[in-house]
Amino acid sequence: MKKISSAALFLMVALILQSACEKPEIPRNPFDDYKPTQDTVKFIFDDPDSSSIAGLYTYIFKPTCANSGCHDGTFDPDFRTLESSYNTLVFRESIKKDGKYLFRVKPYSIDSSVILARVNGIVTPQMPIQIEPDSDWGKRKDHYISLIRRWIESGAPAIDGSIPVAGLPQIRLKGCLAMVDDTTVLERRPYSGPLLLDSLRDSLYLYFSFGHDAQNPLSFTHNKISFHPNPHVFDSTVVTLDLETGFPSFRMIGLYGDSVQYTHRILINPKMLMANSRELYFRTYLKDLLNPLSEIPAQRAIFSMKKYMSLERTD
């Protein structure tokens, strides 16, 4: 057997190591340099409507109920985040069933929602069991109970204004962002405010992420979007366009700070749409297999949600 010289052996090992260390060139990710100024852990509202789910979370559930060993994820309902608060309350079966209080929150029915029976002491143990030092529940208990009552009476709407229906999964907005030339992501005002446009441009992409518990968002029908300078007036004067699907979807930060899949987009002309206004609000309209047409955000949505779905000129 022919022996291999030490020099040749060294060269072979060096070539193998070099080959193993070489990595294929990775295409540039346009989000690599993106450093958002907003909180990326959770969705934060500035001055939320006190009788909305965002207001209840901000003023009641988080400071009073999400204490250690209780509703901090140890027991449901989970009041650690806004999203978990809503998802573990509405149409969620109560642990103690006495034939009347079947759900923690049943939209439109204060007499069937055990959360009100708990805080009023009708069902024991009365909640909250333990009050955190920074909570003002003791001073404002009656007012806070009236806010919970008002929210349930109005249908227990989500932050986007949608009214839940028992047994029917619904379309949810999971994120919205804007990009210039497929490379630059627009910043937002703090606390999930409007997307900031530093100058009027001929083109801008708006991207959307939607969720559904029983259907792929790419299978939604009636994918439309409407624009109007007034956040509360979406009438016959709106500009309505088609949302696009079929492009290479991607993951990016979403509404609640998690990574979500963006599947819908539209290319707009801000110079035309915002020629006479400094703000532009938009709503999406989508149809799943079971529900009527979904408007996001709906007319009854909290104002912070409408601001999240908007553009603002800063020039």
N, C-alpha and C positions, 0 to 999 in steps of 0.2 A: 504494500500500500504506500502510495506516494505521500510524504509528509508535507504539510502546509507550513510555510515559514511563519515566524512570529509577526513579521511585518505585514504579510498578506492577511493573516488572521486579524490583526489590529484594524486594517483597512476595511475588511468585511464587516466587522462589528460596528465600526464608525458609520458605515453606510446604512446599516440596518437601523441604528439609533436615529440617524438623521431622518430616514424615511418615516420612522414611527412618530417622530416629533412634528413632522410637517402636517399642517392642517389645511383642508380645503378653504379657499377664500369664501367668507360668508358675506352675502349681500348686505349693504347698509340698511339698518332698521331706522326708519324716520323718527322713531320714538326714543332712540338711545339717549339723545340729549335733552329730552323733555323733562323738565323739573317743575311740576305744577306747584303753584303757590297756595292752593287750597289744601285743606286737610284731606289726606288720602286714606284715612282709616274708617271714617264714617261720614254720612251725609249730615251736614250741619246747617241749620237754618238761622237766619238773623230775624228775630222778632216774629216767630211763627204764630199763626192764628191760635189762640188759646183753646178753642173748642175743636180743633182738628186733631188728628192722631199725632201730628208733629208737635202740637202744643201740649197735648197730654203727656207725651214722652218727655218733653223738655221740662215742664213744670211739675209733673206728678210722678210718673213712673221711674224716671232715672234718679232724681234726688231722694225719693221716698221709698221706692220698692226694690231697686236693684242693689240691695245691700248684700254683704258677704254671707253666704250660706243660705240665702233665700232666693229671690228672683234674679240672681246674677248668673243664671244658667244652671244652678243647682236644681231648681224646681221650675216647672212651667206655671204660668207664662214667663217667658224669658224677656226681661226688660233691659238687657245689656245694650241693645241698639234699637233704632227706630224700626228697622225692618223686622227684627225678631219680635218686637213688641206687637206689631200688627199681625204677623203670621201666627203667633201663638195665642191670640185673643179671639179673632173673628171666626165664627163657626167652628171653634175648637171645643170639643166636648168637655164639660166640667167633670172633675174627678168625683165629687159627691153628687149623685143624681137622686133627687127626691120626687121626680115626676114633673117638676115645674121648671127648674133651672137646668136645662139640658146643655146649654152652651155658655162659655165664658162671656161671649158677646154675640147676641143675635141681632142683626141689623133691624132697625125700626121697632124693636120689642124690648122696652126697659123691664117689663115684667118677666121676661124669660132669660135675662142676662144675669148670670150669677155674680159678675163683678160688682154690680150695684148692690146686690143682696149682701155681699161680703163687706163692702165698705160701710154699709148701713147697719151691720150687725144682725141682719135677718138670718143669715147662714153663718154658723160658727166654724172655725174661729174667725172673729172679725179682723178684717185687714185694714191697715197694715199692723202686723204683730209687733214689729220693731221699727222705730222711727229714727232715722239718721240725724245727727246733730245739725246738719246743714239744711234739713227739710223744714218747711214752714207749714206742714200738714196740720199741725195742732191749731194754728191760728186761722188757717183758710180752708179747713175741712169742708164746710158746707158749700163754699164757692167751688172747690175742686170737684166735689160730687156732682154739682150742677153742670159742670163742663163735661164730665163723662156722660151724664144723662143726655145732654144736648147732642153730643156726638152720635150716640146710639140712636136717638130719635130721628136724626137726619140720615140714617142708613149706614152708619159706621164707614164713611167713605175713606178710601186710601188717600195718600198724599196727592195722587194724580186725579182725584175726584171720582174714580170708578167705584161703583157700588157692588159689593160681592154678592154672589148668588150661591146658595148651598149646593155643593156637588158639581159646580161648573167652574173649571179652571179658566182664568181670564188672561188676556194679554197684559203684560207688565212692561213698563219702560225700565231698562236696566242701565242705560247710559246714552249720552249724547255728546258729541265733540265736533269740532270744525277744523279743517285742514286747508292750507294754502299750497297749491302745487304738489299735493301728495307728500309734502316733506315737513311743513311747519304746522304744528298744532297750536291753535289759538288758546291763550290763557283765559281764565275766567276771573270775575271779581270774587273776592273772598266769600266764603260761606256759600259755595255753589251758586254764585250769581250768574249774570249773563256772560256770554262769550264776547270777548273784547276785540273789536275790529279797529285797528289804528288808522286805516284809510279805506276809502271806497275802492273796491276792486271789481274787475270784470267777471271774475270767477272765484268761487269758494265752494268746497265740498262740506256738506253736513252729513255726519254719520250717526247711525242709531243702532242701539242694541235692544232687543226685546226678548222677553222670556215668556214661557208657557209651559205648564206642567204636563200637558198631554199632546202637544203639537209642535213640530219644528217651525220656528219663525219663518223659514224660507217658504213654507207652504201657505202662509197667510195670503188672502186675496184682498182686493181693493186697497192696494198700498198707495195711499195718497198723503199729501202734506199741503197745508194751507198757511198763508202768511198774512199778517195784518199789523199795522203800527200800534193798534190798541189791544192790550192784553185781554180785555173783557168783551170785545165786540167782534165776533167772528160771524159776519152776516154775508149777504150776497156780494159785498164789495171785496171779499177776500180773493187772493190769488191762489189757485189750487193747481198743483203739479203732481206728477207721478214720482213715487219713490222707486229707486233702482235696486235690484238684487242681481245676483249672479257674478259679481266681482269677487276677487279673492278676499274672503273675510279675514279679519285679524282680531287679536285680543289686545285690550287696552283697559285702562282704569275706567270704572263705571260710576254710576250714581252713588253707590254706597261704599266706594273705595276699593272694591274687589275687582279682579280681572274678569272682563266679560267679552263676549264675541260680538263684533259689529258686523251686521248682515245687511243693513239697508243704508242707502245714501241718496243724495241728490246734489247735482251741480247747479248752483244758483248764481245770479248776477246781482251782487249787493249794490252796485252802482245804479241799477235800475230799481230794485226793490226798496232801497233806502235813500233815494234821491231827495225826498222831502221829509224825512224823519230820522231821528237819531237812534230809535229803537225799532226792532222788528221781532215780533212774536210769531211762533209757529206751533201748529198742532198736527199730529199725525192721525190718520184714519186707517184702521186695519180691520180685517174680518177674519175670524177663525171659523171653525166648523160648527160651533154650538151657540155662540152668543151673537147678539146684534152688533152692529158696527161699533168699534171701540174708538173713542176720541181721547187722545192723550196729548196734553192734559185736558180734562173735561172742564166745562164751564165752572163747575163747583170746586175745582182743585184749589188748593191754597195758593196764595199769590207767589210764595217762594218757588213753587214748582213751575209756575208760569214764567218767572224770571230765569229759571234754569233752562227753559226752552226758549231762549231769545238771544238776539244779537244786539250789541250796543256799540255805537260809534264813539271813538275817543279822539278823533282828529279835530 
